[in-house]
Amino acid sequence: MSDFSEELARPGSEDGQVETSVVSGTGMHFPWLWKHLDTVATRGKKKKDFAQTTGACLSLIQEALLKQRWQQAAEYMHSYLQTLEDSDSNKKQMAPEIIWKLGSEILFYHPKSSVKTFSAFADQMKNVGVLNYLKHALYLIHHGMLEDAHRNLSQAETWRYGEKSSSQETLINLVQAYKGLLEYYSWSKKKMELSQCDKDDYAYSTEARNTFRHSWKTSVNFSSLIKTPGVWDPFVKSYVEMLEFHGDRDGARKVLTNYAYDKKFPSNPNAHIYLYSFLKRVRAPRAELLRALQILYQIVPSHKLMLEFHTLLRRSDREEHRKLGLGVLFGLLDFAGCTKNITAWKYLASYLRQILMQNHLGWVQEEWKSRRNWWPTFHFSYFWAKSDWKEDKDLAYEKAFVAGMLLGKGCRYFRYILKQDHQDLWKKIKRMKKSVKKYSIVKPAA
Amino acid sequence: MDFPSSLPPSLFMTGPLGSSDVPDLSFMCSWRDALTLPESPPQNCKIAAPNSATALLWEPSMPGPLPLLPPCPDPWDPGVTAQDLLFRGGFHYRRQPQVVLDVTEQLSRFLWDHGDIAFAPLGKMMLENFKLEGGRNRSKKMTVVSAKKLLQDLGGHQPWGCPWAYLSHRLRRFSIVGGPVLGKSVSHLLGRLLHEELATRWEQLLLDEAFTGGALAWLPGRTSQVGQLVYPAGGALDRLCFQEVSLPSGGDPQVLGDPGCIQLQGPVRQVVTSTVQGETLLAVRSDYHCAVWKVGKQRRPATLQVLRVEKGATGISLSPHLPGELAVCSRSGAVCLWTPQNGLQQVYKDPETLVFRDPSSWRWADFTAHPRVLTVGDRTGVKMVDTQGPPGCGLLLFRAGAEASCQKGERVLLTQYLRQSDPESLPPTLHLVCTQFSLYLVDERLPLVPMLKWNHGLPSPALLAHLLPPAHPGSPQPLFLGGLGGQVQLLHITGKEPSAPRLAGPPQSLPSSADSLSAFPLLEPKSQKQLQERLEAPTIGLASAFPPCASTPAVWLFQLSAAGDIFYQRLTLQAASSFHRDEEPPSDPGPDSPAPSVPPMDPRPTPSWTSQATACCSRWLEALLQVPPAAPVWAAPTFSHRRLLGRLEPREVEGKVLQGLRAAMAGGQLLQQRDLGLLPSAEPPPAPEPGPQDELSERLEEAWAGQGTAWCKRQQGKISISEPGKQAKRPKRRSQLSSTFSSLTSCLDLPETSSSPHSLERTTSEARLQPPVTPYSQESARQTPQDNMVELPLPKDTPTSRHVATPPSQASSVQAMPSQRSTPGSWPQRKRPRMGF
């Protein structure tokens, strides 16, 4: 076990840090450096007995945790509490955090622990920080105690320590967002109940509307956090759902657009997926849908929405869109996880045929140029011909069609499938042979 | 492919690593991921995550790994330690450690040990200024000095702490006289070189990156129960071995036949295998070479190509998509795509590191879900590079910085593409990034934001990782993370397509080979130390076999140590029912309450050694003890000028003493006075005379001479006859001590060989242990293109090995030795720890 306390000490105390890297000059930190130094330290001041026993106890706890011996860990933990008496002020300061981290871990898994135990422990450790409240709340949510969790988060909202820093503000925002999420839960539960109820009952619906309005007010909790760069998928999703329900489409669109296009945010595919599904829900014009998907195509060309993108492009009137439609299919099939996607192969086979019939040989050749040297082994090897035929005959047929189109009828994959005698596919294979002969981009040497 | 519909919330901040203002939302707890917020109200999905989490436990069947093969017949030496390199004096326990290289001591040792190298050139240069023979200086030249006279003049000057004081007490003053001339040039040049070397060694001790990725691989066979282990063997790790192993579902793995071997000309650092479209390839990385073999249907490897990497290769990986495609990276910063048919294609080259400037020349490359996109990694980050795009451009996949809330001083140690063949497993877009502190899972579709972060806390560099397919369809996938120090952690990772990858339960640690020490019989201190060193040798390879078994899923984990030993352990997935969370109200109100007085009752019984296991260990130990100690590469310097100075011839008796001492040291035996024949009556031994009935000293003496077992047996016989009343008369403390010892004797199960003559046993054991080279491997060895290989120095030749003892042959050439009696102070006061006393 690494010296946990040393690890935690690092961000705070950087005074002597340079000394470790004098030798290597890399600035790299080695958690196992102490182990080497301990073997060398024969003279000089020894570690105090107190520090030695607490250190040993800590490593025993960590070992017990990793061996999943919760009972043992809890008993060591009991002894470890002596670290709170450490005369080293730095260690003393760090102790509650370590105790909280290890203690919550033990209590989460310990067979005899309960929500009550955990809460009692968490309440005593409240001074550790805001994240403590959040973790406690998550634990409570996990055990289905939403109201307690909500109370906990409300307490955390007012948490202040020292100067108000930006990170503290972010954390408070985060706490608020989680609170908002809890409110969203009760809201959506009510919504579900309402949808099941008799809508004519006036009194009920008024009450429900009131609750809605209330939770709607508090759901503003989300808005401050989702302006901070980060991945806030659950928050954005629920926020948008609530906004939409209250008819604030513009607000929802603004939130989603900001989440998807703000440069400070990571390029989260979900942001674009949410935006696209929102646009689809509000029946946005096709150009807008295409724009949303085009960005997704640039980030994740392997996403299953690319098939939808392809169909949209295929139906487009503009030639460049139809050309891109081919590229999207090729791009999707480049990925290892998509090689057995029969829909993609079906689309490619039919689209290739359609394009070649329309005399757009150039488009195909352009896409094929960069794939010519590896697609044959990646997709159309003899091995795949055999295994595809064995596993999925339809897939083998579609792939053989594409192979024939791209590599000519001499291709091994194509020949292997052609050779197979299959009653159901017989007609299809014959048709395929004809098409390949007519449209293949590889003309047999005359 | 589908993308996780909702990712766990995380802050995204750009900036350098160690910005303390960034709150790390990963909370450093294993259950955080179990709490990923459900999207629908949690009432209906109040999942029993703790239950399912606790149920995930791969229980080792033994308390520690067991040796699979007989020990490597070549001696192994643990190499330099921190004690050899660092300054030992004045180290204080401060909050931040201070590392000072002990150049002074190393330099002085070097001058003593390798005086010939250090001073011979100078001596040669000054040869014409010295006259070694003859009485008076008859030369007219003023620049020629008589060495004899000089030495005589210097006589009586007492140097401090020099082990060859009897040689150099005269030279000492000469060195003072000649110091200004001699000292500077030698110490300056040597000091600089030595400091450089020590710094390199220290860095290597802190992080030995050569074995990144691991040098052990498992090749699955035709049936799921049989496979091949591919590993380097031999003291220099330069023999690539293919050992067929069968894994019966119940018992221990069985080694089938002798391993096939391919002799290489350099140490093997990394072994990777990959089966793509039914074709199995095996790639090996050495320091300056990479080679790829094709493993045929009969499991016979055929060389495809050998590549020489001028600047040194740091990583090799095989493509999981296209058969026969490899990625190779070199210290120059270049990454190449290598196909044996088409040769090399340089994909990326940048001598600078990716994110910020780091002096390390370590580079790594692996594949991604797109067969034409590679990842390029160094200590500061990982980048995705399109091999078909314009050179140099790409997208950063991982950045050691605030994005992943990295700590200060955090660096990438290993990156690995988690290839997936099963559609029922994790998405094929995940990459593993390991640093000294944490493990990250990064999805290439969402760069820079880690999907999962776990603070592994391994006490050694995590250079080995291995992801296994799920035990059952849909169950979490075990990920082994191995540290160089032998620690292995097992993480359970789950997350099929629509959900983000997360930990499915608390990670567990697996026993390391050092934990197996208890399975071995107790030994004499010297052998015990040898065994312990051997078991604690760094782990340089990790492989696992996962024979699909219907009843209880089991994993075989193999570990290769730097000493060339392979250890195995079997892990079985525990049945979920055996430890369900108790539903009863808790009686224990938490850690703040006083600990219960009842001893801890863990629900699981601890595994214990079976008699088979201990027998296996004893057999292995027997073979290990017959391995000769590492041959010394160093010889004591000889000063033959004394032969020229006729007057200083030593007396014969002293020569005999010296010879006896040298012989005893070479044999590692105790030198007793009776061995030397005559006793100097004038000098009684300083130690208090042991009484005739002092059993302890007698026993220690016997044990030291290697006769411990015989003594025990003799003594046991004696004790059974003697009356108990007599024993009670002895001093209390001593009897207590001996009773502890005698209680030990009952469990002492020393192999017979420790007392038997060494030479005969050794030769036979060597013949037995040397794996006979199978015919096919000889062929393949011949097939190795010799012209592509250049001769690489074996590690034996490099000064890695420690100086152990003086060989008797060298000792005999030293003829002079002052009497111990006449100059008692001249005997080295300081014990040299390396000498083996």
Interface residues (C-beta under 8 A of the other chain):
Chain A: M1 S2 F4 E7 A9 R10 P11 G12 S13 E14 D15 G16 Q17 E19 T20 S21 V22 V23 S24 G25 T26 G27 M28 H29 F30 P31 W32 L33 W34 K35 H36 L37 T39 V40 A41 T42 R43 G44 K45 K46 K47 Q62 E63 L65 L66 K67 Q68 R69 Q71 Q72 A74 E75 M77 H78 S79 L81 N90 K101 G103 S104 E105 I106 L107 F108 Y109 H110 P111 K112 S113 S114 K116 T117 A120 F121 Q124 L131 K135 L138 Y139 I141 H142 H143 G144 L146 S165 S166 S167 T170 L171 L174 A177 L181 Y185 S186 S188 K189 M192 T228 P229 G230 V231 W232 D233 P234 F235 K237 K264 F265 P266 S267 N268 P269 N270 I273 I299 V300 S302 H303 K304 D334 F335 A336 G337 C338 K340 S370 W374 T377 F378 S381 F383 W384
Chain B: M1 D2 F3 P4 S5 S6 L7 P8 P9 S10 L11 F12 M13 G18 S20 D21 V22 P23 L25 F27 M28 C29 S30 W31 R32 A34 L35 L37 E39 S40 P41 P42 Q43 K46 A49 P50 A53 T54 L57 T81 A82 Q83 L86 F87 R88 G89 G90 F91 H92 Y93 R94 R95 Q96 P97 Q98 V99 L101 A199 W202 E203 L205 L206 L207 Q277 G278 E279 P320 H321 L322 P323 D358 P359 S360 A369 H370 P371 R372 R379 Q388 E403 Q407 K408 G409 E410 R411 Q420 P423 P427 P428 T429 Q436 F437 R445 L446 P447 L448 V449 G457 L458 P459 S460 P461 G485 Q489 P506 P507 Q508 S509 F579 R581 D582 P585 P586 S587 D588 P589 G590 P591 D592 S593 P594 A595 P600 M601 D602 P603 R604
